[in-house]
Each structure stands twice: as structure tokens, then as C-alpha cells.
Amino acid sequence: MEMLPSVQSVKMFESSDLIWMPCFRRFRLHVNLLCQHIGCDVDELAMPRETINDLRKFASGRNQEFAPLLEQNAKLNKELATYKRINAALQIRRTIEKLVFELPDTARYEASGSGPRWKTLWKDTWKDAATNTRNPFRELWTSATGQYAKREYETKGADLLREMSGEIHGYDKRDFDYEHFDTSTRGVANVLRPEIVNQNTGEVN
């Protein structure tokens, strides 16, 4: 003979039902509100599992829509980094050209062309920085610990005009993102044009 549930067990079941139903309704409400906030269509009477599945489909579709935009944004960011660097290279080269134009007409600076004249000027300037506290490159010279670091600055400084010219003439042939100058180039450039390069991040302004 099948036993019928007792009145007490029925009351216990009804009591537990009253406990979890409000929690379930609140949970479903929150899931629905989340989906509505995102922009997903919601059936307010659907079970949360169905609503979440609909949300997954909605998100997948949105990702496909946004993919071309994200790709375009990445491309534009890369181009921006290139243009920022090329702009800095133009300003640095222009500064060097103005400096060598003002050099005295002496035998030491009689070489033709900005490149050779700048190398001579830089050699004299870097040598002077070792003893002259008023030299604008003095702080850079003293901060370079060790002969290797000093030679690196000396080499980068001498080649700065050539490197900036290479940046200017070859920027459109690059196939990578190169927003930052290396540390030594950045150090020399910052003394020439302190507003161009952020010394904390290396980013060109």
C-alpha cells in the first residue's frame, strides 16, 4: 500500500518552498537587469539558464561586430605611434641643423654638410661636459656610470643626426610599432629638446 505524505511533511515542503522562491526570484531579476543593461533582449518569465544562454549568443554576435573596429583601432594606434616618433625626429634634426648653422667659420668646422659638422660639434661638446659644470650635457655625462655608458652616449650623440634622418626617410617602410627611442638617444635628445621626450616613459610628445 502506497503511503501518503503526512501533513507534517507537506507543511515542511511548503515551508522550504517559501524560503527559496524569493531568493530565486531575486536572482532571476538580477540576471534580467544585467542583460537589459548590456542591451540583450530579455524574456522576464524565462528561467535564468535560458536568459544566460541568450546573453552568450548576444555577446558572441557583438564580438563579431566589434572585431573589425578593434582591428582598425589597433592599426590607428600603431600609425599614431609612428607619426609621433617621426614628428620628434623632425624636431630633433631641425634643432641640430640650426646649431651647426651657427658654428663659427673656422678650420675645425669647415667640413661641408650638417652631418660632419655635427659630429665635430658633438665630440667637442661631450669632451667639454667632463669638466664644464655649465655644459648642458654635464648632468648626462655625470649620470652615465662606467666607460661603456659614456661611450654609448658619445656614439649615439655623434650619430643622432644620421639616425633622425633615417627615421624621417624610412618611417613609412617600417612594419612594426616603434613609439619609443632607446635610452641613450632619448638622453641626448632630451637635452637638445626637453619637451619632446617623456623621460619616465620614453614616449615622444
C-alpha positions as CSV (number, residue, x, y, z in Angstrom):
1,M,0.0,0.0,0.0
2,E,1.4,3.3,-1.1
3,M,2.0,5.6,1.8
4,L,0.7,9.2,1.5
5,P,2.8,12.0,2.8
6,S,1.9,13.2,6.2
7,V,0.5,16.6,6.9
8,Q,3.8,17.5,8.7
9,S,6.0,16.6,5.7
10,V,3.7,18.6,3.4
11,K,4.0,21.6,5.7
12,M,7.8,21.3,5.8
13,F,7.9,21.1,2.0
14,E,5.7,24.2,1.7
15,S,7.9,26.0,4.3
16,S,11.1,25.2,2.4
17,D,9.4,26.3,-0.8
18,L,8.6,29.7,0.7
19,I,12.3,30.1,1.7
20,W,14.0,29.6,-1.7
21,M,11.4,31.0,-4.0
22,P,12.0,34.7,-3.1
23,C,15.8,34.1,-3.5
24,F,15.2,32.5,-6.9
25,R,13.0,35.5,-8.0
26,R,15.6,38.0,-6.9
27,F,18.3,36.0,-8.7
28,R,16.3,36.0,-11.9
29,L,15.5,39.7,-11.5
30,H,19.2,40.5,-11.2
31,V,20.1,38.3,-14.2
32,N,17.4,40.1,-16.3
33,L,18.6,43.5,-15.2
34,L,22.1,42.7,-16.1
35,C,21.1,41.5,-19.6
36,Q,18.9,44.6,-20.1
37,H,21.7,46.9,-19.0
38,I,24.0,45.3,-21.6
39,G,21.3,45.6,-24.3
40,C,20.3,42.0,-24.6
41,D,16.6,41.2,-25.1
42,V,15.1,39.6,-22.1
43,D,12.1,37.3,-21.5
44,E,11.2,38.2,-17.9
45,L,9.5,34.9,-17.3
46,A,12.3,32.7,-18.7
47,M,14.5,30.6,-16.5
48,P,17.9,32.2,-15.7
49,R,19.7,29.5,-17.6
50,E,17.8,30.3,-20.8
51,T,18.5,34.0,-20.2
52,I,22.2,33.4,-19.7
53,N,22.3,31.3,-22.9
54,D,20.7,34.2,-24.8
55,L,23.3,36.5,-23.3
56,R,26.1,34.3,-24.5
57,K,24.7,34.4,-28.1
58,F,24.3,38.1,-27.8
59,A,27.9,38.6,-26.7
60,S,29.2,36.3,-29.4
61,G,27.4,38.4,-32.0
62,R,28.6,41.6,-30.6
63,N,32.2,40.4,-30.6
64,Q,31.9,39.7,-34.3
65,E,30.6,43.2,-34.8
66,F,33.3,44.8,-32.8
67,A,36.2,42.7,-34.2
68,P,36.7,45.0,-37.3
69,L,36.6,48.1,-35.1
70,L,39.1,46.7,-32.7
71,E,41.4,45.9,-35.6
72,Q,41.0,49.3,-37.1
73,N,41.7,50.9,-33.6
74,A,44.9,48.9,-33.3
75,K,46.0,50.0,-36.7
76,L,45.4,53.6,-35.9
77,N,47.2,53.4,-32.6
78,K,50.2,51.9,-34.5
79,E,50.1,54.8,-37.0
80,L,49.8,57.3,-34.2
81,A,52.9,56.0,-32.5
82,T,54.8,56.2,-35.9
83,Y,53.7,59.8,-36.5
84,K,54.6,60.9,-33.0
85,R,58.1,59.4,-33.5
86,I,58.6,60.9,-36.9
87,N,57.5,64.3,-35.6
88,A,60.1,64.1,-32.8
89,A,62.8,63.1,-35.3
90,L,62.0,66.1,-37.5
91,Q,62.2,68.5,-34.5
92,I,65.5,67.0,-33.3
93,R,67.1,67.1,-36.7
94,R,65.9,70.7,-37.2
95,T,67.5,71.7,-33.8
96,I,70.8,70.1,-34.8
97,E,70.8,71.8,-38.2
98,K,70.2,75.2,-36.5
99,L,73.1,74.5,-34.2
100,V,75.6,73.7,-36.9
101,F,74.4,76.6,-38.9
102,E,75.5,78.9,-36.1
103,L,79.0,77.4,-35.8
104,P,81.9,79.8,-36.4
105,D,83.6,79.7,-39.7
106,T,86.8,78.1,-38.5
107,A,89.0,75.4,-39.9
108,R,87.7,72.9,-37.3
109,Y,84.2,73.3,-38.6
110,E,84.9,73.8,-42.3
111,A,83.6,70.3,-43.3
112,S,80.6,70.6,-45.7
113,G,77.3,69.2,-44.7
114,S,75.5,69.2,-41.4
115,G,76.4,65.6,-40.6
116,P,80.2,66.0,-40.3
117,R,79.9,69.4,-38.7
118,W,77.5,68.0,-36.1
119,K,79.9,65.1,-35.3
120,T,82.7,67.5,-34.6
121,L,80.5,69.8,-32.5
122,W,79.2,66.8,-30.5
123,K,82.7,65.5,-29.9
124,D,83.8,68.9,-28.6
125,T,80.6,69.2,-26.5
126,W,80.8,65.8,-24.9
127,K,84.5,66.2,-24.1
128,D,83.7,69.6,-22.5
129,A,80.9,68.1,-20.4
130,A,83.5,66.1,-18.5
131,T,84.8,69.3,-16.8
132,N,82.5,72.1,-17.5
133,T,79.6,72.3,-15.0
134,R,77.8,74.8,-17.2
135,N,77.7,72.5,-20.1
136,P,74.0,71.5,-20.8
137,F,75.2,67.8,-21.2
138,R,77.1,67.8,-17.9
139,E,74.3,66.1,-16.0
140,L,74.0,63.4,-18.6
141,W,77.8,62.9,-18.6
142,T,77.9,62.5,-14.8
143,S,74.9,60.2,-14.7
144,A,76.5,57.8,-17.1
145,T,78.2,55.4,-14.8
146,G,81.1,53.5,-16.3
147,Q,83.1,53.9,-19.5
148,Y,80.6,51.8,-21.5
149,A,77.7,54.1,-20.7
150,K,79.7,57.2,-21.6
151,R,80.9,55.7,-24.9
152,E,77.3,54.8,-25.7
153,Y,76.2,58.4,-25.2
154,E,79.2,59.6,-27.2
155,T,78.3,57.2,-30.1
156,K,74.6,58.0,-30.0
157,G,75.2,61.7,-29.9
158,A,77.6,61.6,-32.9
159,D,75.1,59.5,-34.9
160,L,72.0,61.4,-33.8
161,L,71.6,63.5,-37.0
162,R,72.1,60.5,-39.2
163,E,69.6,58.4,-37.2
164,M,67.0,61.1,-37.2
165,S,67.4,61.4,-40.9
166,G,67.0,57.7,-41.3
167,E,63.8,57.8,-39.2
168,I,62.4,60.6,-41.4
169,H,63.2,59.0,-44.7
170,G,62.3,55.4,-43.8
171,Y,59.4,55.7,-41.4
172,D,56.8,54.5,-44.0
173,K,58.8,51.4,-44.7
174,R,58.6,50.1,-41.1
175,D,56.3,47.2,-40.3
176,F,56.3,47.4,-36.5
177,D,55.2,49.7,-33.7
178,Y,58.1,51.8,-32.5
179,E,56.9,54.6,-30.3
180,H,60.0,54.8,-28.0
181,F,63.6,55.9,-28.7
182,D,66.3,53.9,-27.0
183,T,67.6,55.2,-23.6
184,S,70.8,56.8,-25.0
185,T,69.1,58.5,-27.9
186,R,66.4,59.7,-25.5
187,G,69.0,61.2,-23.1
188,V,70.8,63.2,-25.8
189,A,67.6,64.3,-27.5
190,N,66.1,65.4,-24.1
191,V,68.9,67.9,-23.6
192,L,68.5,69.3,-27.1
193,R,64.7,69.4,-27.0
194,P,63.5,68.7,-23.4
195,E,59.8,69.0,-24.3
196,I,59.9,66.2,-26.9
197,V,60.6,63.0,-24.9
198,N,59.0,61.9,-21.7
199,Q,61.9,60.7,-19.6
200,N,59.8,58.5,-17.4
201,T,58.0,56.5,-20.2
202,G,60.2,57.2,-23.2
203,E,57.2,58.3,-25.1
204,V,57.7,61.0,-27.6
205,N,55.4,64.0,-27.3
